Amino acid sequence: MAIQRAVQRQKEIADETTRLLVLAQELKADVEKSTKDQLSLHVVKKAEEIEKLAKSVKDKMRDGQ
């Protein structure tokens, strides 16, 4: 069972890091489109989503140690 949980955790971490990469690329593109004086609410929400996902990955990595 422990091996199965470790394999599942590793898959989740890999999937979430892939999602993090996609979100970070989207955020970069959105920021480049915005003006220096204005960031849209969409950009802020995407940054918050990245932050939550990064915390989830960090927590899962810690649980495995």
Rosetta blueprint (number, residue, H / E / L):
1 M L
2 A H
3 I H
4 Q H
5 R H
6 A H
7 V H
8 Q H
9 R H
10 Q H
11 K H
12 E H
13 I H
14 A H
15 D H
16 E H
17 T H
18 T H
19 R H
20 L H
21 L H
22 V H
23 L H
24 A H
25 Q H
26 E H
27 L H
28 K H
29 A H
30 D H
31 V H
32 E H
33 K H
34 S L
35 T E
36 K L
37 D L
38 Q E
39 L L
40 S L
41 L H
42 H H
43 V H
44 V H
45 K H
46 K H
47 A H
48 E H
49 E H
50 I H
51 E H
52 K H
53 L H
54 A H
55 K H
56 S H
57 V H
58 K H
59 D H
60 K H
61 M H
62 R H
63 D H
64 G L
65 Q L
